[in-house]
Amino acid sequence: MTNQANRVIYLDNNATTRVAPEVLEAMLPYLTDLYGNPSSMHTFGGQVGSAVREARERVARFIGCEPDEVIFTSCGTESDSTAILSALRANPERRHIITTRIEHPAVKNLCENIATLTGHKYRVTMLKVNEEGLIDMDEYLDALSEDTAVVSVMWANNETGVILPVEEMARLAKERGIFFHTDAVQAAGKIPINLRELAIDYLSMSGHKLHAPKGIGVLYVRRGTPYVPFLAGGHQEHGRRAGTENVASIVGLGRACQLADEKLVEENSRVKALRDRLEDGLLQTIPRSLLNGHRIERLPNTCNISFEYVEGESILLHMNRHGICASSGSACTSGSLEPSHVLRAMGVPFTAAHGSIRFSLSVYNTAEEIDFVLEKMPEIIARLRQMSPFWPGD
């Protein structure tokens, strides 16, 4: 940042991330000179096909699976829909879906729509969470039944960063012959993933959450798991996902996975320390502020803090004047004036739920940026509270 007036402090990395310079460099040849179709028989297209295969191998190494278990999609939402609908089609006699109340809309709304559009032929159980955002495993065990077709539980929550016990949940589902899907969009690149050691059948990822471009995603499907394509048409992705491959973005995602693997230690050390510095500073200097989510079982980059008696949208507008970018919840629901469904599920008081801010860091953030935020945030909250008719005072 060259000067104070033009600086941007980006703390909204759970919404999207900057494309890493190394990723852009890897992509450029496939946006310029190497523009062939990877399905073509000639050498010009064949070298592009080789780049797609290499990217697939990089993704597979990153999440600990075999290359033929990786399917490239357009985004995490497509991957989620494909996995859940595929599991249902593979088990037409089973009519029960288990998910949670804190899922991303890509899963939550899909499951609700399945129930509604089929005249409630499908029954959906949405598991509750406690005030820290954690699941009651006894409720989960009680929900599993012979009629359950699929369980879909996010690995880490996009708003609070709370990590859910998907390894154990997948094992319990597997013992009962139930397919298990996890939306790992937020978890990938922040915590280790090794699918060879887990009972997960389907896993979703999105490139733009780990410094690859938007418009590229991954669906992992374990070998031997029934699968029905979401997009029918050509033979691409071995007949599992029709449509000409988004080669440049696939190559970029492969490079981004390689970088994320290399930076995993930094993510869980330096980035986590910056997150803790920000979090502790805000909670100590701003009265009537509270952390949303479990303090330990959480992604190293994420904190969600409520500031009572102020509106999140007003906070964000004042932060924006200082070039500070954050979120009042999921970017996919930011157009709503309703409090976050995640915070409501956690029982966060109404006076706090409306004033929640999600800070999500990346390896590109610095201590200088965090100190600037800590300098400005107490002023912003104090000013807004002075204007609030509901503020009871310190």
FIVEXPA-223515 format. One record per residue (C-alpha): residue in one letter; x, y, z. Coordinates in pm, 1 decimal, padded with zeros to 6 digits. Example, Ala and Ser with C-alpha at 12.3 -4.5 7.8 and 13.67 -1.06 7.14 Angstrom:
// FIVEXPA-223515
REC|residuo|xx|yy|zz
REC|A|01230.0|-00450.0|00780.0
REC|S|01367.0|-00106.0|00714.0
// end
This chain:
// FIVEXPA-223515
REC|residuo|xx|yy|zz
REC|M|00000.0|00000.0|00000.0
REC|T|00160.4|00322.4|-00111.3
REC|N|-00048.8|00571.7|00079.2
REC|Q|-00310.6|00582.9|00349.9
REC|A|-00585.2|00728.4|00128.5
REC|N|-00574.9|00444.1|-00124.0
REC|R|-00501.7|00150.2|00105.9
REC|V|-00732.7|-00148.1|00110.3
REC|I|-00720.2|-00385.1|00406.1
REC|Y|-00890.3|-00698.8|00286.8
REC|L|-01029.6|-00910.5|00569.6
REC|D|-01307.7|-01083.3|00374.6
REC|N|-01123.7|-01390.2|00250.8
REC|N|-01409.4|-01628.6|00332.1
REC|A|-01610.4|-01441.2|00067.8
REC|T|-01337.7|-01462.8|-00194.3
REC|T|-00960.9|-01435.8|-00221.2
REC|R|-00718.7|-01253.5|-00446.2
REC|V|-00573.1|-01463.0|-00724.7
REC|A|-00216.3|-01545.3|-00622.8
REC|P|00047.7|-01402.4|-00859.0
REC|E|00189.2|-01752.2|-00910.4
REC|V|-00158.7|-01875.0|-01006.8
REC|L|-00208.1|-01596.8|-01260.1
REC|E|00133.0|-01669.3|-01408.9
REC|A|00040.8|-02036.3|-01450.5
REC|M|-00290.6|-01946.0|-01615.5
REC|L|-00173.3|-01687.5|-01869.0
REC|P|-00036.1|-01926.1|-02136.1
REC|Y|-00377.5|-02095.9|-02152.5
REC|L|-00550.3|-01761.7|-02208.3
REC|T|-00311.3|-01664.7|-02488.1
REC|D|-00090.7|-01902.7|-02688.0
REC|L|-00211.8|-02241.9|-02561.9
REC|Y|-00578.5|-02203.1|-02647.5
REC|G|-00646.1|-02550.7|-02787.1
REC|N|-00934.6|-02771.5|-02680.8
REC|P|-00802.9|-03041.8|-02446.2
REC|S|-01033.7|-03296.7|-02610.2
REC|S|-00882.7|-03244.9|-02956.0
REC|M|-00678.0|-03523.9|-03115.1
REC|H|-00399.0|-03300.6|-03248.3
REC|T|-00079.0|-03217.8|-03063.3
REC|F|-00178.8|-02854.2|-03008.8
REC|G|-00484.1|-02962.0|-02810.3
REC|G|-00301.0|-03255.2|-02655.5
REC|Q|-00054.7|-03034.7|-02469.5
REC|V|-00350.6|-02852.5|-02317.7
REC|G|-00497.7|-03186.1|-02212.4
REC|S|-00167.8|-03269.2|-02042.5
REC|A|-00193.0|-02947.5|-01839.6
REC|V|-00542.5|-03049.2|-01721.5
REC|R|-00411.0|-03390.6|-01615.6
REC|E|-00126.1|-03230.1|-01421.7
REC|A|-00371.0|-02995.7|-01245.9
REC|R|-00590.2|-03293.6|-01154.3
REC|E|-00288.8|-03468.2|-01001.7
REC|R|-00204.7|-03155.5|-00799.7
REC|V|-00558.4|-03131.7|-00662.8
REC|A|-00553.1|-03502.9|-00577.3
REC|R|-00226.1|-03467.4|-00385.1
REC|F|-00368.6|-03167.5|-00200.5
REC|I|-00675.9|-03347.6|-00065.7
REC|G|-00520.2|-03695.4|-00042.6
REC|C|-00704.1|-03891.6|-00308.0
REC|E|-00652.2|-04044.5|-00653.1
REC|P|-00663.6|-03825.3|-00966.5
REC|D|-00956.7|-04019.4|-01112.9
REC|E|-01161.7|-03926.9|-00803.2
REC|V|-01138.7|-03554.9|-00892.8
REC|I|-01407.1|-03395.2|-01110.8
REC|F|-01371.1|-03031.7|-01217.2
REC|T|-01689.2|-02823.2|-01187.0
REC|S|-01778.2|-02454.4|-01211.1
REC|C|-01803.1|-02383.8|-00836.3
REC|G|-01875.9|-02520.6|-00490.2
REC|T|-02250.5|-02486.1|-00539.8
REC|E|-02247.8|-02708.6|-00846.2
REC|S|-02036.8|-02962.1|-00659.5
REC|D|-02278.2|-02961.1|-00363.8
REC|S|-02583.8|-03009.9|-00583.7
REC|T|-02418.3|-03282.2|-00789.4
REC|A|-02312.8|-03480.4|-00482.6
REC|I|-02643.7|-03465.0|-00296.4
REC|L|-02862.6|-03531.5|-00600.3
REC|S|-02633.1|-03813.9|-00710.9
REC|A|-02661.5|-03981.1|-00370.3
REC|L|-03041.6|-03953.5|-00380.9
REC|R|-03061.5|-04101.9|-00730.8
REC|A|-02837.7|-04387.9|-00621.5
REC|N|-03074.2|-04463.5|-00330.4
REC|P|-03424.1|-04404.8|-00471.4
REC|E|-03586.1|-04617.5|-00200.7
REC|R|-03443.5|-04395.4|00075.8
REC|R|-03616.5|-04063.1|00136.9
REC|H|-03430.5|-03902.7|00427.2
REC|I|-03159.7|-03632.2|00417.3
REC|I|-02956.6|-03515.7|00716.8
REC|T|-02785.1|-03177.6|00719.7
REC|T|-02744.1|-02891.9|00969.7
REC|R|-02907.9|-02559.9|01043.7
REC|I|-02582.5|-02374.6|00976.1
REC|E|-02510.5|-02497.1|00623.5
REC|H|-02423.4|-02263.3|00340.4
REC|P|-02730.5|-02177.4|00127.1
REC|A|-02586.3|-02399.6|-00147.1
REC|V|-02677.0|-02700.6|00070.3
REC|K|-02947.0|-02563.4|00300.1
REC|N|-03167.0|-02423.5|00022.9
REC|L|-03111.0|-02726.3|-00200.5
REC|C|-03231.0|-02965.4|00069.4
REC|E|-03533.6|-02748.0|00144.6
REC|N|-03616.4|-02728.5|-00227.3
REC|I|-03589.1|-03105.7|-00269.0
REC|A|-03845.9|-03154.8|00006.5
REC|T|-04081.6|-02887.6|-00130.5
REC|L|-04055.6|-02971.6|-00499.9
REC|T|-04120.2|-03342.7|-00438.8
REC|G|-04430.4|-03273.9|-00231.3
REC|H|-04234.5|-03362.0|00083.8
REC|K|-04164.2|-03713.1|-00033.6
REC|Y|-03819.8|-03642.9|00107.0
REC|R|-03778.7|-03573.6|00476.9
REC|V|-03499.1|-03337.8|00582.2
REC|T|-03347.0|-03335.3|00931.0
REC|M|-03151.6|-03018.7|01008.8
REC|L|-02932.5|-03081.5|01309.7
REC|K|-02921.5|-02814.6|01578.0
REC|V|-02603.0|-02654.0|01708.1
REC|N|-02524.3|-02517.6|02052.5
REC|E|-02422.6|-02161.1|02141.7
REC|E|-02066.6|-02235.9|02024.4
REC|G|-02181.1|-02366.6|01687.4
REC|L|-02109.2|-02733.0|01764.2
REC|I|-02331.2|-03029.0|01678.8
REC|D|-02489.4|-03260.1|01935.7
REC|M|-02358.2|-03599.8|01828.5
REC|D|-02633.9|-03779.7|02018.2
REC|E|-02892.8|-03598.5|01805.6
REC|Y|-02697.8|-03701.4|01496.1
REC|L|-02691.1|-04067.2|01599.3
REC|D|-03063.6|-04060.4|01670.5
REC|A|-03130.8|-03908.8|01327.0
REC|L|-02945.7|-04180.7|01132.8
REC|S|-03191.0|-04441.7|01008.6
REC|E|-03244.6|-04711.4|00745.6
REC|D|-03429.6|-04448.9|00540.1
REC|T|-03136.3|-04202.6|00534.9
REC|A|-02994.0|-04166.1|00184.5
REC|V|-02727.6|-03901.9|00242.9
REC|V|-02572.8|-03688.0|00513.5
REC|S|-02436.0|-03348.6|00404.1
REC|V|-02241.9|-03154.7|00669.2
REC|M|-01999.3|-02869.4|00607.1
REC|W|-01643.0|-02923.7|00726.6
REC|A|-01609.6|-02567.0|00854.7
REC|N|-01870.9|-02295.9|00883.6
REC|N|-01824.3|-02002.0|00649.9
REC|E|-01946.8|-01740.6|00900.0
REC|T|-01792.3|-01848.3|01230.3
REC|G|-01511.7|-02075.2|01112.1
REC|V|-01628.1|-02347.9|01353.7
REC|I|-01494.8|-02689.9|01249.2
REC|L|-01745.2|-02974.9|01262.0
REC|P|-01653.5|-03339.5|01335.8
REC|V|-01702.8|-03464.2|00980.6
REC|E|-01445.7|-03742.0|01016.3
REC|E|-01645.7|-03907.1|01296.0
REC|M|-01980.4|-03828.4|01134.5
REC|A|-01868.0|-03986.1|00806.7
REC|R|-01750.4|-04299.7|00988.2
REC|L|-02084.5|-04338.4|01163.4
REC|A|-02272.4|-04293.5|00836.6
REC|K|-02047.8|-04544.3|00659.0
REC|E|-02118.5|-04808.7|00925.0
REC|R|-02487.9|-04777.6|00835.9
REC|G|-02444.3|-04779.0|00457.5
REC|I|-02528.7|-04408.9|00426.0
REC|F|-02349.7|-04178.6|00180.9
REC|F|-02165.1|-03883.8|00335.0
REC|H|-02095.8|-03551.1|00164.7
REC|T|-01903.6|-03256.8|00306.3
REC|D|-01886.8|-02901.6|00179.1
REC|A|-01517.2|-02831.1|00236.5
REC|V|-01518.1|-02496.3|00055.1
REC|Q|-01393.4|-02306.8|00363.0
REC|A|-01179.3|-02585.2|00507.6
REC|A|-00959.0|-02651.5|00205.3
REC|G|-00625.6|-02477.2|00239.3
REC|K|-00677.2|-02393.9|00606.9
REC|I|-00668.4|-02737.2|00769.6
REC|P|-00511.2|-03064.6|00646.8
REC|I|-00730.6|-03295.6|00438.8
REC|N|-00640.0|-03656.3|00360.4
REC|L|-00937.2|-03837.2|00210.5
REC|R|-00759.3|-04172.1|00193.0
REC|E|-00788.7|-04191.8|00571.2
REC|L|-01155.6|-04089.7|00592.3
REC|A|-01496.8|-04239.9|00513.9
REC|I|-01614.2|-03936.6|00314.6
REC|D|-01785.4|-04027.6|-00015.9
REC|Y|-01822.2|-03682.3|-00169.8
REC|L|-01638.0|-03355.1|-00103.1
REC|S|-01688.7|-03009.2|-00255.3
REC|M|-01425.2|-02739.2|-00307.7
REC|S|-01420.4|-02394.6|-00469.0
REC|G|-01114.3|-02236.3|-00626.6
REC|H|-01181.6|-01875.8|-00538.8
REC|K|-01158.6|-01949.9|-00165.7
REC|L|-00792.0|-02047.5|-00191.4
REC|H|-00641.9|-01788.6|-00428.5
REC|A|-00753.6|-01944.3|-00756.7
REC|P|-01001.7|-01765.0|-00986.3
REC|K|-01379.2|-01766.4|-00960.4
REC|G|-01568.8|-02011.2|-01177.4
REC|I|-01377.2|-02328.8|-01096.5
REC|G|-01461.9|-02595.5|-00840.4
REC|V|-01395.6|-02958.1|-00754.6
REC|L|-01612.1|-03252.0|-00665.2
REC|Y|-01435.1|-03549.8|-00510.6
REC|V|-01617.2|-03880.6|-00559.0
REC|R|-01466.5|-04182.7|-00385.6
REC|R|-01394.2|-04477.0|-00615.8
REC|G|-01689.8|-04714.0|-00626.0
REC|T|-01937.2|-04453.4|-00502.6
REC|P|-02248.6|-04431.7|-00723.3
REC|Y|-02249.9|-04119.8|-00934.4
REC|V|-02498.5|-03956.9|-01171.0
REC|P|-02381.6|-03655.1|-01374.4
REC|F|-02551.8|-03325.2|-01300.4
REC|L|-02470.5|-03192.3|-01650.1
REC|A|-02527.9|-03441.7|-01931.0
REC|G|-02379.5|-03394.4|-02275.8
REC|G|-02025.8|-03450.3|-02398.6
REC|H|-01760.9|-03690.0|-02276.7
REC|Q|-01558.5|-03439.1|-02074.3
REC|E|-01437.0|-03540.8|-01726.1
REC|H|-01468.7|-03904.9|-01834.5
REC|G|-01840.7|-03855.3|-01893.8
REC|R|-01901.5|-03724.4|-01542.8
REC|R|-01939.9|-03350.9|-01613.5
REC|A|-02025.2|-03229.7|-01963.4
REC|G|-01895.0|-02902.9|-02104.9
REC|T|-01563.3|-02789.9|-02249.4
REC|E|-01307.3|-02765.5|-01972.1
REC|N|-01222.9|-02423.8|-01826.4
REC|V|-00856.4|-02497.2|-01886.6
REC|A|-00692.7|-02176.5|-01761.8
REC|S|-00887.2|-02188.2|-01436.0
REC|I|-00824.1|-02560.8|-01391.5
REC|V|-00451.4|-02500.5|-01430.5
REC|G|-00479.4|-02208.5|-01187.9
REC|L|-00659.9|-02422.7|-00932.2
REC|G|-00391.8|-02689.6|-00956.5
REC|R|-00122.3|-02430.6|-00885.2
REC|A|-00331.3|-02278.2|-00603.2
REC|C|-00363.3|-02619.7|-00436.0
REC|Q|00011.4|-02664.3|-00458.1
REC|L|00066.5|-02321.7|-00296.1
REC|A|-00196.1|-02383.0|-00028.1
REC|D|-00022.8|-02705.5|00067.9
REC|E|00307.6|-02521.7|00099.7
REC|K|00151.1|-02244.0|00310.3
REC|L|-00056.3|-02463.3|00542.6
REC|V|00192.6|-02421.3|00827.8
REC|E|00191.8|-02043.6|00784.2
REC|E|-00187.9|-02043.2|00777.3
REC|N|-00194.6|-02221.4|01113.2
REC|S|00080.7|-02014.7|01274.0
REC|R|00134.3|-01660.0|01147.1
REC|V|-00218.2|-01608.5|01011.4
REC|K|-00371.6|-01759.7|01324.2
REC|A|-00157.8|-01528.5|01541.8
REC|L|-00280.9|-01225.6|01344.9
REC|R|-00640.3|-01347.7|01382.9
REC|D|-00593.5|-01385.4|01758.4
REC|R|-00432.0|-01041.5|01782.9
REC|L|-00728.3|-00884.4|01605.6
REC|E|-00984.9|-01081.8|01801.9
REC|D|-00831.3|-01021.5|02146.1
REC|G|-00780.9|-00653.1|02072.6
REC|L|-01142.2|-00597.4|01968.1
REC|L|-01289.6|-00791.2|02259.6
REC|Q|-01068.5|-00609.1|02511.2
REC|T|-01117.0|-00254.5|02382.3
REC|I|-01483.1|-00254.1|02278.1
REC|P|-01742.8|-00308.9|02552.1
REC|R|-02044.5|-00532.1|02489.9
REC|S|-01867.2|-00729.4|02217.5
REC|L|-01868.3|-01108.2|02200.3
REC|L|-01710.4|-01385.7|01997.9
REC|N|-01947.1|-01605.7|01798.1
REC|G|-01831.5|-01965.6|01774.1
REC|H|-01605.9|-02205.8|01956.5
REC|R|-01276.2|-02044.5|02052.8
REC|I|-01063.2|-02352.6|01974.2
REC|E|-01248.1|-02567.6|01718.5
REC|R|-01222.4|-02303.9|01450.4
REC|L|-01041.9|-02220.2|01127.1
REC|P|-00717.1|-02033.2|01190.8
REC|N|-00817.6|-01735.6|00977.3
REC|T|-01173.8|-01661.7|01092.5
REC|C|-01337.4|-01469.7|01375.0
REC|N|-01696.2|-01350.8|01399.2
REC|I|-01762.1|-01079.4|01656.6
REC|S|-02092.4|-00919.8|01754.3
REC|F|-02106.5|-00558.6|01868.5
REC|E|-02429.7|-00512.3|02058.4
REC|Y|-02682.5|-00238.4|01973.8
REC|V|-02537.4|-00145.8|01634.1
REC|E|-02619.7|-00263.9|01280.9
REC|G|-02364.9|-00470.1|01091.9
REC|E|-02436.5|-00284.5|00768.3
REC|S|-02361.2|00050.6|00935.8
REC|I|-02037.9|-00087.2|01077.8
REC|L|-01929.5|-00209.7|00735.5
REC|L|-02004.6|00128.1|00574.7
REC|H|-01789.4|00308.7|00831.2
REC|M|-01513.4|00048.8|00795.6
REC|N|-01526.5|00093.6|00420.3
REC|R|-01444.5|00463.8|00459.5
REC|H|-01112.2|00354.4|00604.8
REC|G|-01055.9|00096.0|00330.8
REC|I|-01130.2|-00198.9|00562.2
REC|C|-01317.6|-00484.3|00394.1
REC|A|-01505.0|-00741.7|00602.4
REC|S|-01851.7|-00898.1|00602.8
REC|S|-02165.4|-00910.4|00813.5
REC|G|-02208.1|-01278.4|00728.8
REC|S|-02197.7|-01491.5|00416.3
REC|A|-02143.8|-01298.6|00093.0
REC|C|-02414.9|-01519.9|-00058.6
REC|T|-02676.6|-01378.2|00180.9
REC|S|-02548.7|-01022.5|00226.9
REC|G|-02848.0|-00876.9|00042.3
REC|S|-03078.9|-00984.5|00323.4
REC|L|-03169.2|-00763.4|00618.4
REC|E|-03246.7|-01068.6|00830.4
REC|P|-02994.4|-01173.0|01095.4
REC|S|-02764.4|-01454.9|00990.7
REC|H|-02934.3|-01796.2|00996.3
REC|V|-02610.8|-01931.7|01145.2
REC|L|-02615.9|-01693.0|01440.5
REC|R|-02988.4|-01750.4|01490.8
REC|A|-02925.8|-02125.3|01504.5
REC|M|-02659.5|-02061.5|01769.3
REC|G|-02903.3|-01857.8|01978.5
REC|V|-02705.8|-01533.2|01954.6
REC|P|-02921.8|-01256.0|02114.4
REC|F|-03109.0|-01032.4|01870.9
REC|T|-02926.2|-00724.4|02002.3
REC|A|-02597.1|-00886.1|01899.9
REC|A|-02689.9|-01087.4|01588.5
REC|H|-02759.4|-00774.1|01384.2
REC|G|-02420.6|-00628.3|01475.7
REC|S|-02202.4|-00923.0|01379.6
REC|I|-01890.3|-00878.0|01168.4
REC|R|-01692.2|-01160.5|01013.6
REC|F|-01319.2|-01102.9|00977.7
REC|S|-01140.9|-01359.8|00759.5
REC|L|-00768.3|-01330.4|00698.0
REC|S|-00521.5|-01474.2|00447.5
REC|V|-00146.5|-01516.7|00411.4
REC|Y|-00136.9|-01174.2|00244.4
REC|N|-00244.7|-00987.4|00559.9
REC|T|00013.4|-00810.3|00778.9
REC|A|00051.1|-00703.9|01141.8
REC|E|00044.3|-00339.8|01027.6
REC|E|-00301.5|-00392.2|00877.9
REC|I|-00433.5|-00555.4|01194.0
REC|D|-00303.8|-00267.1|01406.8
REC|F|-00478.3|-00017.6|01180.2
REC|V|-00809.4|-00203.7|01220.9
REC|L|-00762.7|-00213.4|01598.6
REC|E|-00705.9|00161.0|01594.0
REC|K|-01020.6|00240.7|01394.0
REC|M|-01279.6|-00010.7|01515.2
REC|P|-01333.5|00128.0|01869.7
REC|E|-01396.5|00473.4|01720.5
REC|I|-01645.5|00333.9|01469.1
REC|I|-01845.6|00134.1|01724.5
REC|A|-01848.7|00420.2|01978.6
REC|R|-01976.0|00665.9|01716.2
REC|L|-02252.8|00432.7|01598.8
REC|R|-02363.9|00354.8|01952.3
REC|Q|-02395.9|00724.4|02028.9
REC|M|-02645.6|00744.5|01742.0
REC|S|-02837.3|00432.1|01844.7
REC|P|-03165.0|00485.4|02034.6
REC|F|-03122.7|00139.9|02189.4
REC|W|-02773.9|00181.9|02333.6
REC|P|-02806.3|00163.4|02715.5
REC|G|-02458.2|00310.0|02772.1
REC|D|-02143.5|00159.6|02918.4
// end
